[in-house]
Amino acid sequence: MAAFAVAVLADVHFHDPQGDFGCAGVEVDGTRLALRSWADTRVAARAFNETAGALRAALDKIAAAGVRHVVLAGDYSDDGQAENIRRLIDVLTEYEARHGLRLYALPGNHDLYGPHGKHVSTRFVSSLGQTQMVTSDPDLAEAGAVVTDAMRCGGQPAALLPMARFGFFRQTEDLHWESPFGPDDRPEARMYDAVSADGSVTQRLMDASYLVEPEAGLWLLMLDANVFEPRNGRHDATRKKAFIGPSDAGWNALLRMKPFLLTWIADVTARAKALGKTLITASHYPVLDPFQDGTGSEQTLFGGTAIVRRTPGPEVARALTAAGLRWHLGGHMHVNSTTSSPDGALTDLSLPALAAFPPAFKIIRASADRLQAETISLGDVPPDPGIAAVYHTEAQAEPLGLGALLLAQRRANVAERRLLHDWPAEVRAVLMGLDVAGFVALAGGDAREFAMRHGMELAQIATCPLAEVIVDAYLIKVAGPLAKRWIDEDRLSICRVLAADFGDETADPALGPQPYLRRFLSVLQVSLRRMDADDTAIIPAAEGSLPARPPEYPTAD
């Protein structure tokens, strides 16, 4: 039976520091660079300046592995800026020509906006300690700002036309190509009506989904899960606020706004099975909860966070299972995870980002009845000398490779943003004053006995700040099996024993710091199970969990 290899990259967030954004930028060794500052980068949730290098490194690894087909599963651009799209196309075209790669893109929430686009603004380093605003919005520009269309994010179909080569429109070498509306690839043939919740506004929008057969037997089902829902009473589609943006919408909103996709998915899966095609399906958004938070701890602990808003509800799995879908790949959450529905009928591979910790992508090897996934780390990408030189002027001490930089960034983001903004002040005050031994005592245990029972020295837990364990827990949550590469064994051991002894998914965090921390440690328990799952083969979950060494899993009945 024929087998196919497909590389899947999510959340590249491509920004080319050598792009022409109309600003002076900063000169390093004779090269003018448009860079975000180290101050912006250090505590951000993802990289900005390093993404072009990360994409090239990923494509080099893919070519070296002999993989020809590459899927860009959304957020292929930093924020849809026209100049970054132009530079991205140059890179993709180069790798097509040099290595014979075929690339297929689908849009994410960062790549385009509605039918008319949106303004984008940022600040680039202009000199030591100074930045300059660069924007497409003349109304937003401050004194000394650069106003340029190079920063403008386009809408549909205008933003897709430059990317036509990469799957969005039929190519002569395609053996088969169709959209949910048939074989006509013209934008006007791929429109649907989006209606506001109260029925007062109807906007005509394009759906960019497509099915392509790039070689005999391989079907790539690329689903445009972006949802731009018209706001009640907002008729001017040229205004950004005319729509509820897609960032938090995902598949929950898609079920309401694009039901025609479910009909098409059912038709495609039935045909694929009848014809013996290998079907690989991707969208930008997850279709199952990648964190496997069956107890609702995220909302109980932190309220209505972005994670809560973006988590697919159970009706998504039911709808897609009814449509015959067995496998799906999606990004958006920057999480390395594999989740199956409770009945094992649907498995979702949540893709790590190239632009966030841990930097990685997946290679899928599939036939009509089997699918296997391998996660490829980009942690070994060396630092860019020009970027490192600019960071050094802002007191970033030593050049860091991509993995180490994103690890440090994630740690700073958790310690200086997540703990500060998400955690209650009274819990944070207790947390910051405790080491692990102190928490054991707070929880009613004996620290010396706890250490001895787990084969540790008392000093090991007495010198480990509890806040550092909390940061490790966040890292494990997003990294899955890749966490073992970035957290040392002693710290992982402390995480394990704390979660095992004190994690309690029934604890009520409203009752005080100790139950709050117990509930958080129950989330760590789930993350550790995900970390220990095999990251090279995919199987249906049993009771929502994965065994340590799973076999391959059939993709079709």
C-alpha positions in Angstrom: 0.0 0.0 0.0 1.4 3.4 -1.0 2.7 5.6 1.8 3.2 9.4 1.7 5.3 11.8 3.7 3.9 15.3 4.4 5.6 17.9 6.6 3.2 20.2 8.5 4.3 23.5 9.8 2.0 25.7 11.9 2.4 29.3 13.2 5.5 30.3 11.3 4.6 33.9 11.9 7.1 34.9 9.2 8.8 38.3 9.5 11.8 39.1 7.3 14.1 41.5 9.2 15.6 42.5 5.8 12.2 43.5 4.4 11.5 47.0 3.2 9.1 48.5 5.7 10.0 52.1 4.8 11.8 52.7 8.1 15.4 53.5 8.8 15.8 50.4 11.0 19.1 49.6 12.5 22.3 48.8 10.6 24.4 45.8 11.5 27.6 45.1 9.5 26.3 47.0 6.6 22.8 45.4 6.5 19.7 47.4 7.4 17.4 45.4 9.7 13.8 45.9 10.8 13.7 44.3 14.2 11.5 44.3 17.2 13.5 45.2 20.4 14.8 42.8 22.9 12.5 44.5 25.5 9.5 43.5 23.4 10.8 40.1 22.5 12.0 39.0 26.0 8.6 38.5 27.6 6.5 38.0 24.5 4.5 34.8 23.8 6.4 34.1 20.6 9.4 35.2 18.5 9.3 38.0 16.0 12.8 38.5 14.5 13.9 34.8 14.4 11.0 33.5 12.3 12.5 33.8 8.9 15.6 31.8 10.0 13.4 29.2 11.7 11.4 28.7 8.5 14.5 28.2 6.4 15.9 25.8 9.0 12.6 23.8 8.9 12.6 23.7 5.1 16.2 22.6 5.1 15.4 19.7 7.4 12.4 18.7 5.3 14.4 18.7 2.1 17.2 16.7 3.8 14.6 14.1 5.0 13.4 13.6 1.4 10.0 14.9 2.1 8.4 16.7 -0.9 5.0 17.9 0.3 4.8 20.8 2.9 1.6 22.1 4.5 1.6 25.6 6.1 -1.2 25.2 8.6 -2.1 28.9 9.1 -0.4 32.0 10.6 2.3 31.7 8.0 2.9 35.4 8.4 3.6 37.7 11.3 0.4 39.7 10.9 -0.4 39.6 7.2 1.8 42.6 6.4 2.1 43.0 2.6 5.9 43.1 2.7 6.2 40.0 4.9 3.9 38.1 2.5 6.0 39.2 -0.4 9.2 38.0 1.3 7.6 34.8 2.4 6.6 34.0 -1.2 10.2 34.6 -2.3 11.4 32.0 0.3 8.8 29.4 -0.6 9.4 29.8 -4.3 13.2 29.5 -3.7 12.7 26.1 -1.9 10.3 24.9 -4.6 12.9 25.6 -7.3 16.0 24.4 -5.3 14.6 21.3 -3.6 11.5 20.4 -5.6 9.2 21.0 -2.6 5.4 21.5 -3.1 3.8 23.8 -0.6 0.2 24.1 0.4 -1.1 26.9 2.6 -4.2 27.6 4.5 -5.1 30.9 6.3 -4.9 31.6 10.0 -6.1 34.5 12.0 -2.8 36.4 11.4 -2.8 36.1 7.6 -5.8 38.2 6.4 -8.8 39.9 7.8 -12.4 39.8 6.4 -13.0 41.1 2.9 -11.1 44.3 3.1 -8.2 43.7 5.5 -6.9 45.8 8.4 -4.2 48.2 9.5 -1.1 46.8 11.3 1.3 48.8 13.4 4.5 47.9 15.2 7.7 49.4 16.5 11.1 48.7 15.0 14.5 49.4 16.6 15.9 52.7 15.2 19.0 53.2 17.4 20.3 52.2 20.8 17.4 52.2 23.1 15.1 53.8 20.6 12.2 52.5 18.5 10.1 54.0 15.7 6.5 53.3 15.0 5.8 51.8 11.5 2.1 51.6 10.6 -0.3 51.4 7.7 -2.8 53.6 9.6 -2.3 57.3 9.1 -4.8 58.1 11.8 -2.7 56.2 14.4 0.7 57.6 13.4 2.6 59.5 16.1 5.3 62.1 15.4 8.2 60.6 13.6 6.2 57.5 12.5 6.5 55.8 9.1 3.2 55.3 7.3 3.4 52.6 4.6 1.2 50.2 2.8 3.9 47.6 3.3 2.4 47.1 6.8 -1.2 46.6 5.6 -2.9 43.2 6.1 -5.1 42.3 3.2 -8.5 40.7 3.1 -10.1 37.9 1.0 -9.5 37.4 -1.8 -6.8 40.0 -2.3 -4.5 38.5 0.3 -4.8 35.1 -1.2 -4.0 36.1 -4.8 -0.2 36.5 -4.3 -0.2 33.1 -2.5 -2.1 31.5 -5.4 0.7 29.1 -6.2 0.5 27.5 -2.8 -2.7 25.6 -3.1 -5.3 28.3 -2.8 -5.9 28.1 -6.6 -5.7 25.3 -9.1 -2.2 24.5 -10.5 -1.5 22.7 -13.8 0.4 19.9 -12.0 -2.5 19.1 -9.7 -4.1 15.8 -10.4 -7.3 17.0 -8.7 -8.4 20.3 -7.2 -11.8 21.4 -5.8 -13.3 23.7 -3.3 -16.5 23.2 -1.2 -18.4 24.8 -4.1 -17.0 22.6 -6.9 -14.1 22.7 -9.4 -14.2 26.4 -10.2 -11.3 28.1 -8.3 -12.3 31.7 -9.1 -13.0 33.8 -5.9 -16.5 34.7 -7.0 -17.3 31.0 -7.3 -16.3 30.4 -3.6 -18.5 32.9 -1.8 -21.0 32.4 1.0 -23.3 34.6 3.1 -22.2 35.4 6.7 -25.1 36.6 8.8 -24.9 38.5 12.2 -26.4 37.0 15.3 -29.5 39.1 15.1 -29.9 38.8 11.3 -29.5 42.5 10.7 -26.3 42.3 8.7 -25.3 39.9 5.9 -21.8 40.0 4.4 -20.7 38.1 1.3 -17.3 36.4 2.1 -14.9 34.0 0.5 -14.1 30.6 1.9 -10.5 29.5 1.0 -10.9 25.7 1.7 -9.7 23.3 -1.0 -9.0 19.7 -1.7 -5.9 18.9 -3.7 -4.3 15.7 -5.1 -0.7 16.6 -5.7 0.3 13.0 -6.6 -1.7 9.9 -7.2 -3.4 8.6 -4.1 -2.7 11.5 -1.8 -5.5 13.9 -0.9 -4.8 17.0 1.2 -8.0 18.5 2.7 -7.2 22.1 3.6 -10.0 23.7 5.7 -10.4 27.4 6.0 -11.6 27.6 9.6 -11.3 31.4 9.8 -14.7 32.8 10.8 -15.5 36.5 10.4 -18.9 36.9 12.0 -20.6 40.2 11.1 -21.4 42.3 14.2 -25.0 43.3 14.8 -25.8 46.6 13.1 -22.4 47.0 11.6 -22.9 47.3 7.8 -19.6 48.9 6.6 -17.4 45.8 5.8 -14.3 48.0 5.3 -14.2 48.6 9.0 -12.3 46.1 11.2 -15.0 46.4 13.9 -17.7 45.2 11.4 -16.6 41.7 12.3 -16.0 39.5 15.3 -12.4 38.5 14.7 -11.4 34.8 14.2 -8.8 34.5 17.0 -11.3 33.1 19.5 -13.9 31.8 17.1 -12.4 28.6 15.6 -14.5 25.5 15.1 -17.1 26.5 17.7 -18.1 29.4 15.5 -17.5 27.5 12.2 -20.3 25.0 13.0 -22.7 28.0 13.0 -21.3 30.1 10.3 -20.0 27.6 7.7 -22.1 24.5 7.9 -21.5 23.9 4.2 -18.0 22.7 5.2 -19.4 19.8 7.2 -21.4 18.6 4.2 -18.3 18.9 2.0 -16.1 17.1 4.6 -18.6 14.2 4.7 -18.5 13.9 0.9 -14.7 14.0 0.7 -14.2 11.4 3.5 -16.7 9.1 1.8 -15.0 9.5 -1.6 -11.6 9.0 -0.1 -12.6 5.8 1.6 -14.3 4.5 -1.6 -11.3 5.3 -3.8 -8.6 4.2 -1.4 -7.1 7.7 -1.1 -4.8 8.7 1.7 -6.6 11.7 3.3 -4.7 14.2 5.4 -6.8 17.0 6.9 -5.7 20.3 8.4 -7.0 23.6 9.5 -5.5 26.4 11.5 -7.5 25.7 14.6 -7.8 22.6 16.9 -10.9 20.5 16.8 -10.3 18.9 20.3 -9.0 20.4 23.5 -5.2 20.0 23.2 -4.8 20.4 27.0 -7.3 17.6 27.8 -8.8 19.7 30.5 -11.8 17.5 31.2 -12.4 19.1 34.7 -12.5 22.7 33.5 -9.6 23.7 35.7 -8.4 26.5 33.4 -11.6 28.4 33.8 -12.0 27.5 37.5 -8.5 28.8 38.2 -8.1 31.8 35.8 -11.6 32.6 34.5 -12.4 33.2 30.8 -8.9 33.2 29.4 -8.0 33.0 25.7 -7.4 29.2 26.2 -11.0 28.9 27.5 -12.4 30.9 24.6 -10.5 29.0 22.0 -11.1 25.4 23.3 -13.4 23.5 21.0 -16.6 22.2 22.6 -17.7 18.6 22.4 -20.2 19.4 19.6 -17.2 20.0 17.3 -16.0 16.4 17.7 -19.5 15.0 17.3 -20.1 17.0 14.1 -16.7 16.0 12.5 -17.1 12.4 13.6 -20.5 12.3 12.0 -18.9 13.7 8.8 -16.5 10.7 8.8 -13.3 12.6 9.8 -10.9 10.5 11.7 -7.8 12.7 11.8 -7.1 16.4 11.9 -4.0 18.6 12.3 -4.2 22.1 13.6 -2.1 24.9 15.2 -3.1 28.2 16.7 -2.6 27.2 20.3 1.2 26.7 20.0 0.9 23.4 21.7 2.6 20.0 21.1 -0.2 17.5 21.9 -2.2 14.6 20.6 -5.8 14.2 21.8 -8.5 11.7 20.9 -12.2 12.1 21.5 -13.7 10.0 24.4 -15.0 7.4 22.0 -11.6 7.3 20.1 -13.3 8.1 16.8 -11.5 11.4 16.2 -7.8 12.3 16.8 -6.4 15.8 16.7 -2.7 16.5 16.4 -2.1 19.9 17.9 1.0 21.4 16.2 3.8 23.2 17.9 4.8 26.5 16.5 8.0 27.4 14.7 7.8 30.8 16.4 7.1 29.8 20.1 8.5 27.4 22.7 9.1 24.6 21.8 10.0 25.3 18.2 9.1 22.3 16.1 7.0 20.8 13.3 5.7 17.4 12.4 6.3 15.0 9.6 3.3 12.8 8.8 3.8 9.4 7.1 0.4 8.0 6.0 -1.3 5.5 3.8 -5.0 4.9 3.2 -5.3 3.0 6.5 -2.4 4.2 8.7 -0.9 7.5 9.9 2.2 8.1 11.9 3.6 11.4 13.1 7.1 12.4 14.1 7.9 15.7 15.8 11.1 17.5 14.6 12.7 20.0 16.9 14.2 23.3 15.7 15.9 23.8 19.1 19.3 23.5 17.4 18.9 26.5 15.1 21.9 28.8 15.9 21.5 32.5 16.7 21.5 35.0 13.9 24.6 37.2 14.4 22.8 40.5 13.3 19.9 39.9 15.6 22.1 38.9 18.5 24.2 42.0 18.1 21.1 44.2 18.4 19.9 42.3 21.4 23.4 42.7 23.0 23.1 46.5 22.9 20.0 46.1 25.1 21.8 44.0 27.7 20.9 40.5 26.5 24.1 38.9 27.7 24.9 36.1 25.3 23.6 34.9 21.9 21.0 32.2 22.3 20.0 29.5 19.8 16.4 29.3 18.8 15.4 26.7 21.4 17.2 28.4 24.3 15.9 31.8 23.3 12.3 30.7 23.2 12.7 28.8 26.5 14.0 31.9 28.2 11.2 33.9 26.6 8.5 31.5 27.8 10.0 31.5 31.3 10.0 35.3 31.4 6.5 35.5 29.9 5.1 33.2 32.7 7.0 34.7 35.6 6.4 38.4 34.6 3.1 38.2 32.8 1.0 35.1 33.5 1.7 35.0 37.2 1.2 38.7 37.5 -2.0 39.0 35.4 -3.7 35.6 35.8 -3.1 34.5 39.4 -4.9 36.1 42.4 -2.7 38.4 44.4 -3.2 36.5 47.6 -2.1 33.2 46.0 0.8 34.9 44.2 2.0 36.4 47.5 2.1 32.9 49.2 3.6 31.3 46.1 6.5 33.8 45.9 7.4 33.2 49.5 7.6 29.4 49.4 10.1 26.8 48.4 8.9 23.3 47.7 9.6 22.2 51.3 7.6 25.1 52.5 4.6 24.1 50.3 4.7 20.5 51.6 4.5 21.9 55.1 1.7 24.3 54.1 -0.2 21.3 52.7 0.1 19.5 56.0 3.0 17.2 55.2 6.4 16.7 56.6 9.0 18.0 54.2 11.8 15.6 55.4 9.6 12.6 55.2 8.3 13.7 51.8 11.8 14.0 50.5 13.0 10.6 51.9 9.9 8.9 50.5 10.7 10.1 47.0 14.4 9.4 47.2 15.4 13.1 47.5 17.5 15.1 49.8 15.7 17.7 51.9 18.1 20.3 50.5 16.9 19.5 47.0 13.3 20.6 47.8 14.3 23.3 50.3 16.3 25.2 47.7 13.8 24.9 44.9 11.5 27.9 44.7 7.9 26.9 44.2 7.5 29.6 41.6 10.1 27.8 39.5 8.0 24.6 39.6 5.0 26.6 38.5 7.0 28.0 35.5 8.1 24.4 34.7 4.4 23.4 34.8 3.6 25.9 32.1 6.5 24.7 29.9 5.4 21.1 30.2 1.8 22.1 29.4 2.7 23.5 26.0 5.7 21.3 25.1 4.3 17.8 25.8 7.0 15.2 25.1 9.5 17.8 24.0 9.6 19.2 27.6 12.1 16.5 28.5 14.7 18.2 26.3 14.4 21.5 28.1 13.8 20.8 31.8 16.4 18.9 33.7 15.6 15.6 35.4 15.8 16.9 39.0 13.2 19.5 38.3 11.0 17.1 36.4 11.3 14.7 39.4 10.1 17.5 41.7 7.2 18.3 39.4 6.2 14.6 39.3 6.1 14.0 43.0 4.4 17.3 43.8 1.7 16.6 41.3 1.3 13.0 42.4 1.0 13.8 46.1 -0.9 17.1 46.1 -2.7 17.5 42.7 -6.4 17.5 43.4 -8.8 18.1 40.5 -11.7 18.5 43.0 -10.0 21.3 45.1 -11.9 24.6 45.2 -9.4 27.4 44.4 -11.8 29.9 45.9 -11.0 28.5 49.4 -7.5 29.8 49.6 -3.9 29.5 48.4 -3.4 25.9 49.4 -6.4 24.4 47.5 -5.7 26.8 44.6 -2.2 25.3 44.3 -3.6 21.8 44.6 -6.0 22.4 41.7 -3.1 23.8 39.6 -1.0 20.8 40.4 -3.9 18.6 39.1 -3.4 20.3 35.7 0.3 19.5 36.0 -0.7 15.8 36.5 -2.5 15.9 33.1 0.4 17.7 31.4 2.9 15.1 32.7 0.8 12.3 31.3 0.8 14.0 28.0 4.6 14.5 28.3 5.1 10.8 28.9 3.0 9.8 25.9 4.9 8.5 22.8 5.4 11.4 20.4 6.1 9.3 17.3 2.9 7.3 16.8 -0.7 8.2 17.1 -3.5 6.1 18.5 -7.1 6.7 19.7 -7.2 7.8 23.3 -8.6 5.5 26.0 -10.4 7.3 28.7 -8.8 10.5 27.3 -5.2 9.4 27.9 -2.4 7.9 25.8 -0.4 4.8 26.8 3.3 5.2 27.0 4.2 3.1 23.9 1.3 3.1 21.5 1.0 1.1 18.3 0.1 2.7 15.0 -3.6 3.5 14.7 -5.7 2.9 11.6 -7.1 6.1 10.0 -10.2 4.4 8.4 -12.7 1.8 9.6 
